[in-house]
Amino acid sequence: MMDHKRARSLVPALLALSMCWVARSAHAQGVQPPAPDLADTIIARIGMVPARHNTFHESRHIAALTHDLSSSGELIYARPGHVQKITHAPRPETLIVQGTTLSLARGQGPARVVDLSHHAQLAALVEAIRAPLDGDITALRHDYTLAAQGDVAHWTLQLTPLPAMARYVRTITIDGQNNAMTVIRVVQANGDTQVMRIDPST
């Protein structure tokens, strides 16, 4: 079991991961049902895709460094709840989430394993990416308030963390088209930023 200090060291890798969306019937005759919430609709549409395989390109801006850090690799998703982020450059790294287990291996070294059920903050970061892919709006709203803009063809979803997460993350913004996420922007509590651009599925 990994201690809390080591678990927190995985936050940058999770943030790179570098993670979506019911109309009610009218009860009064002649009254039109309200339009579904856009965030709900987005999550539901994303969750209709059972498997994905994409390439990604990621850039991290860290105030303490003089230049941004770049990486690239593959993102793989399979229902239910299996996510892999395989980084090829600048150095090999594999992050796998399945159920409540997260593992991270760098190069040929042994994987570090975390039980997410014992690390609420890490679990919330994972769900920011995995819950949209699963179509699980309830899991997202457990840790974030949601605001959506645009329409189902071109949309932006902003996740603002609830107080328990706010000391780690300021905002997570997801841009997308139809049922696919295309850009994930993470602003950490200290102002450092991370942007992942996701290419169309292969």
C-alpha positions, 0 to 999 in steps of 0.5 A: 500500500502506498502512503499519502505522500507517495500517492500525492506524487502521482497527481501530475501524472493523473492530471495528464491523463491526461478523462460525458452526460435525461429529460423529464416528462411533463406532468401537466397536459399541454406543458412541454417538458424542460430541455435536458441539461446540456452537461447531462446530454454531453455526458450521456453522448460520450458514454454511448461509446464503449471503447476508444483509442486515441493519440494525445499531445500534452503540454505542461506549464510549470512556473518554476521551469523556464520552458513548457514540458511536452509529451505524447502517446496513446489513450485507451478506454474500455467499458466499464471503467478501464483507462490507460495512458501510455506515454511514448515521449519523451520517456516511456510511462504507463498509467492504468486505472481499473476499478479502484486500482491505479498503477503507474510504471515508468520505463522498465521499473516496477509499477506503483499501485494505489487503492483509490478507495483510500485516496479520495483526492486521487479518485476525484482526479481520476473520475474527472476523466473516467466518469465522462467516458463511462457516461456517469454524471453522478460520479462527476457531480460528487466532486465537481459543479458543472457548467456547459456551454455551446451545443452538442456539436461543439461544447465546453464543459467546466468542472469546478471542484468542491471544497475537498478538491479545491486545494489541488485543482482550480478548474478542469475544462473539457472541450469536445465535438459531438461524443468526443473530448478533444482538449482537456485543460487543468489549472492546478491550485498553484496556477500551473497548467496542463493541456492535453489535445486528443486526436480522433480515434484510430 
